[in-house]
Amino acid sequence: MAWRLVAPNHGEVEAPLWRAMLAAPAPMSVSELHHAVQAHPNAIAHRLHRWERAGLVCRQGAQPVRFSLTDSARAANDDQRFPPQVRIDGAARPRRRTQRARLWSAIRVLRRFNLPELLITSGATRRSAEDMINCLQRAGYLACESRGSAMNGSWSVYRLVRSTGPRAPSVSWRDLGFGRRRYLIDPNCGDSIDISPGAAGAALNKAASDAALNKAAAGAARTSAPTATFGGED
């Protein structure tokens, strides 16, 4: 059966389809991929043909035709969770950096910052920046060095105390049967940290980050303190 290609508006097709093809032990047909990812066959066929034009997918056999990822597609893509971005004609399209990626890069460069400095450096929205700061602080990645005050117009100052790598941590919700929990996922080290409101782990992570900051500050103070000499020469 030939599927009529359409340009779907469904935004949750490419990533699940890509992961299904990565995990497939053998080439799969459109029908098999439809059952695997629960997306419309037209949407699946549309993306398969686009990837084929880009050299990411090859077809095998007939009745039904089956598809598999090419070796170059598996080797060239750094983040295997998501497919490379390509246009309808198969030409490569640069992947736009997300606000979270820009914020994480800015935090790793600045190391010590306040909110306006982070906004200027990253170009992200204030809402995204405040959420990123909150999540990283609850996960133990940021420590608050000083609290801002509306009375004198000062901003809170944060310091990065845990930098695990260049890839930005993501945040996801999970339903564990007794309520939804919010987790920070670090792709650099594989950690999954519960940052839900009231989570014991989040409180411990924040305490650990504050302790690390205090320890670093105490060490810097000892290093810069003048050395006193007691007694005289015989």
N, C-alpha and C positions, 0 to 999 in steps of 0.2 A: 504494500500500500504506500502511495506517495503522499507525504505530508506537504500541505501548502504552506510555504514560508511566509510568516508575518513578522512584523517588528513589535514584539510584546512590550508592555509597559511594566511588567512584573519585575521588581528590583531584587527578588530573592531567588534567582535562577542560576546565575553564573557560578557563584561560590559553591553551592551544594553540588552542582553538576560537575564542576572541576574536581572536587574532592572525591566524588563517586568514581570518576574516571581514573584518578590517581590510585584509588584502592582496588579497582577492578583487576582480577587475576587474568582476564581475557577480554578481547574486544567486545563491546556491547552495542546492541541495536537501540534505536530510538525508543522502542517499546520497553525494553529492559531498563533503560535509563529513566523512562517515565515512572516505572514502578519503584525505582531506587530513590528518586528525589521528589516524587509527587508533584512535578511541574507539568504544565501542558505540553503535549508532544510538539506543537508548533513552536513553542518557545525553545524547546530543546534543539529541534532541528535548525532553527534560526542561528543559534549560537554555534552548533557544530559546523555548519557551513562557513560561518565567519572565521572560526578557528582553523578550518581546513585551508581557507584562502591565505591565512597568516602562517601556515606551515606548522601549526601547533597540533593538528589532528590529522590522522590518515584514515582512509576507509578501506575496509577489507571485505571480500566476498560479495554475495548478492542474495537477495530474497531470503532474509532481509540483509541489508547492508549493515555492517558493524563498524564501530569507530573505536580508535584507541589514540592515546597521546603519543606524539613522536618523542624520540630520545632527546632531541634538542629542546623540546618544550619542558621536559622534566629537568634538564640540566640548567636551563637559562633562567628559570624563575626562582628568585631568592626566597620569597614568601610563598610556600607551597599551599597555604590555605586559600589563596586567591589567584585567579588566572591573570596573565598579563593583559593589559588593556589594549584592545585593537579596535579600529574603526570598521564600519560595515564592509569597506573594500578590502579589509585584511591588513591595512597598514598599521604599524605600531603607533600607539597613542601613549604619550607619557602619563604615568599615573600621578594624579594630583595628590599632594601631601595633605593628609587630614589635619584638622586643627590640633588634635591630640599629638600627632607626630611633630608638628611645628613647636608645640609647647614643650614637649619632652626634649627636643634638640636645644631649645632656648635655655631650659633649666640646666642642662648639662654644660652649656657654655658659660652661663652666668654664675652658677654655683651658689651665689648669695644674691638675693633679689627681693624687691617688693612687687606688688601687683602692677603698678604703672610700668616699671622696667620690663616685666614679663610681657605685658601687652605690646609694648613698642618693639621688643625684640622678636616676638613670635608672629605678630599680626593677627592673633586670634581674638575672638570676642571675649568680653569680660565674663560672661556667663560660663563659657568653656574654661577659661583660665581659673576662675574661682572653684569650679567643680574639680578640675585637675589638681589644684593645690589641696583641696579637702581630701580627695581620694589618696593622694600620695602621702599626705601627713598621717592619715589613719592607717596606712599600710607600713609606715615606718621609714619612708623614703625621704621625707622632709621633716625638718625640725623648725619650730618657730623660735627665732632668735630674739625677737622683741615684738611686743604687741603694739599695734597702732592705736591712735586715739582720735576720736572725732573732735575732741576739745581743742587740740593743737594742730589738727590737720595732718598728723603723721600716719604712715602706713606700716602695717606689720611687715617684718623682715623675715624671710625664710632662708634656710640653708639646706643644700642637698647633702644628705648624709649616707645615701646608698645609691650608687650609680652602677647598674649591672650591665649596661650595654647600650648600643645605639637604637634599638627597636623600642618604640613607645609601648608602655603597658596599656592594656585595654581593660575595660570594665564591663561586666556582664551580670545579669540577674539569674539566679537558679532557684527552682522550686524543689525544696528538699522534703516536701510532705508535711512539714510543720510550719510552713511560712516561706516566703521568698527571702533570699539572702543575696547581698551584693558582694561580688568578688572582684578583686584586682588581679589580672592575669599578666604575668611578666614573661614575654616570649624569649627574653635573653637567658633566663635561668630555669624557666618552667614552673616558677612558684605560682600558687593560687592562694590568695590571702583574703580572708573574710573581713570586709570593711563595713559590714552592715551596722546601722545605728545600734548601740548597745552591745556590740560584739566584744567579747572578752579579748579576743585576739587583736582587735583594732586598738584597744586601750593599751595592751602590752606593747604593741608595735610603736605606738606614739611615745610611751614611756622609754622604750629602748632608744628611739631616735633622739629624744631630749637628753638622755644620759650620754649618748655618743657626742652630742654637741657640747654638753657641759665638760666632758672629759677633754675634748679638743681645745676648748677655751682655757681650761686649767693648765693644759700642757703648754699652750702658747704663752700664758702668763708666767709660768716658771722659766721658760726660755728667755723671755724678755726682761725678767727681773734682774737688777744689778747684784753682783756677787759681793758680799761683805767680807772684810778681812778682820779677824780678831787677833789680839795679842801683838807683841812686838818682836823685834829681832833680839836674840840673845847677845 
